[in-house]
Amino acid sequence: MVTAKAGSRENRGPRSYTSKCSGRVAPGKQREKELTAMAKKKKQKTFEDALTYLRAHAFDVQPIAGVVNRVQVGKHGCGAVLDRAADGSTVYVARPGCMVGSEIALIVDHGYQKFLQSRHGEQPATAEHLSALHRFTEELHEAAGTISLYNEALGTVSDLYLYDRLKGREDTPPPSGH
């Protein structure tokens, strides 16, 4: 017969009691408290909260002339346009993008490479552009209190997807006989 020594791993079971001597909460109860605390909903950030956060974290915040409660924010060579929603939260008027001159460019995915598209045409998006945009977007989500979606957290999400293999397909009629 094999017996476990006192204090060995085999002898230790899960502790589910509160020690009368130490007054410590058992691990199971502590975890329950943590989960309850995590389940509580965060207070929604207001547009003013977002602006305060952005200014405190070195974002360039410029009001849009002629439009109340609308601002263009920038950092890391990227920009976005934010507005105050009816409920006081923050909404995107122009999604985050890399700045080309004074314009927020779209990210266009051609399948083999991403490009920055603006009024001035297209230019290849470099790793530095995409990294800066990802960092900017994450900071903006934190400031505005908006959720960061799984696919956005993985990397840069394009505004348009224009793969070469799809060009011309819209002009061909569907095959008959099916």
C-alpha atoms as one frame of an Amber mdcrd trajectory, in Angstrom:
protein
   0.000   0.000   0.000   1.377   3.399  -1.037   0.768   6.295   1.281   1.425
   9.914   0.516   3.690  11.940   2.746   2.173  14.899   4.533   2.506  18.026
   2.402   3.160  16.092  -0.819   1.261  16.823  -4.037  -0.787  13.618  -3.724
  -1.968  14.576  -0.257  -3.087  18.076  -1.256  -6.658  18.342  -2.389  -8.596
  21.428  -3.348  -9.230  23.559  -0.327 -12.809  24.655  -0.131 -12.988  26.005
   3.377 -12.273  29.265   5.127  -9.562  29.010   7.698 -10.832  30.061  11.111
  -7.326  30.975  12.196  -6.241  33.114   9.237  -9.654  34.338   8.079  -8.560
  33.881   4.464 -11.161  33.125   1.836 -10.878  29.751   0.185  -9.551  29.776
  -3.412 -12.929  28.689  -4.799 -14.713  31.613  -3.151 -12.014  34.074  -4.241
 -12.414  32.988  -7.874 -16.180  33.425  -7.579 -15.664  36.998  -6.334 -13.268
  37.731  -9.222 -15.718  36.420 -11.822 -18.543  38.462 -10.310 -16.362  41.575
 -10.427 -15.443  40.914 -14.084 -19.073  40.407 -15.050 -20.025  43.919 -13.941
 -20.606  46.208 -16.867 -18.190  49.075 -17.349 -19.553  52.590 -17.289 -19.945
  53.803 -20.871 -17.416  56.484 -21.773 -18.833  59.766 -22.985 -17.585  61.799
 -25.916 -16.057  64.263 -23.434 -14.279  61.385 -21.632 -12.829  60.284 -24.957
 -11.586  63.784 -25.806  -9.982  64.140 -22.375  -8.249  60.765 -22.787  -7.060
  61.602 -26.317  -5.589  64.963 -25.307  -3.877  63.398 -22.268  -2.285  60.728
 -24.495  -0.691  63.070 -27.062  -3.362  62.814 -29.773  -3.816  65.831 -32.021
  -7.489  66.794 -31.555  -8.825  69.380 -34.016 -12.470  70.489 -34.190 -14.066
  70.318 -37.642 -15.096  73.821 -38.695 -18.851  74.339 -38.975 -19.835  71.037
 -37.290 -20.633  70.932 -33.572 -19.135  68.028 -31.573 -17.108  66.651 -34.482
 -13.324  66.338 -34.275 -10.489  64.930 -36.326  -7.944  63.107 -34.207  -4.481
  62.047 -35.233  -1.384  60.273 -33.959   1.343  58.032 -35.448   0.589  59.442
 -38.937  -2.994  58.165 -38.756  -6.338  59.874 -38.294 -10.068  59.430 -37.745
 -13.117  61.657 -37.415 -15.222  61.286 -34.277 -18.624  62.673 -33.381 -20.869
  62.729 -30.340 -23.760  60.236 -30.575 -27.263  61.059 -29.349 -26.645  59.046
 -26.146 -23.413  60.966 -25.441 -21.037  58.194 -26.539 -18.471  58.406 -29.333
 -19.110  57.326 -32.923 -16.786  57.168 -35.925 -17.674  59.438 -38.834 -14.529
  58.442 -40.728 -12.891  55.155 -39.773  -9.259  55.191 -38.678  -6.825  55.339
 -41.575  -3.337  56.486 -42.537  -2.956  60.145 -43.383  -1.949  61.041 -46.939
  -1.437  64.777 -46.802  -4.462  66.096 -44.905  -6.713  63.240 -46.054  -7.528
  59.980 -44.271  -6.742  57.279 -46.827  -8.652  54.031 -47.270  -6.842  50.714
 -46.931  -7.425  48.683 -50.095  -6.457  45.021 -50.189  -5.579  43.750 -53.674
  -4.899  40.234 -52.393  -1.153  40.413 -52.766  -0.630  43.770 -51.016  -2.486
  46.533 -49.212  -2.562  50.057 -50.624  -3.418  53.515 -49.298  -6.084  55.061
 -51.533  -6.758  58.801 -51.523  -7.751  61.519 -53.978  -4.118  61.541 -55.082
  -4.207  57.877 -56.154  -2.904  54.687 -54.601   0.410  54.036 -52.942   1.671
  50.794 -51.396   1.039  50.506 -47.664   4.240  49.638 -45.848   4.584  47.554
 -42.694   5.216  50.818 -40.829   1.892  52.252 -42.096  -0.058  49.165 -41.052
   1.665  48.865 -37.675   1.007  52.543 -36.905  -2.629  52.184 -37.971  -3.102
  49.113 -35.772  -1.563  50.913 -32.767  -3.649  54.046 -33.443  -6.882  52.054
 -33.759  -6.281  50.179 -30.497  -5.567  53.438 -28.640  -8.681  55.003 -30.158
 -10.852  52.074 -29.037  -9.462  52.493 -25.517 -10.203  56.226 -25.532 -13.729
  55.914 -26.907 -14.644  52.854 -24.873 -15.618  50.980 -28.025 -15.026  47.277
 -28.417 -12.091  45.914 -30.331 -13.247  43.056 -32.526 -11.246  39.843 -32.782
 -10.279  40.343 -36.424  -9.188  43.933 -35.712  -7.049  42.789 -32.784  -5.197
  40.364 -35.079  -4.062  43.100 -37.456  -5.149  45.686 -39.963  -8.626  45.416
 -41.449  -9.026  46.794 -44.978 -11.780  49.151 -46.128 -11.990  47.529 -49.589
 -11.065  44.095 -50.886 -10.291  44.148 -54.631  -8.630  40.885 -55.585  -7.356
  40.459 -59.160  -9.078  37.114 -59.529 -12.450  38.834 -59.171 -11.931  41.492
 -61.842 -14.251  41.019 -64.791 -16.475  38.415 -63.156 -19.348  40.816 -62.708
 -19.500  41.308 -66.499 -19.777  37.630 -67.424 -23.300  36.137 -67.591 -24.051
  33.154 -65.358 -23.858  29.743 -67.075 -27.213  28.606 -68.505 -28.760  25.191
 -68.107 -28.543  24.940 -64.317
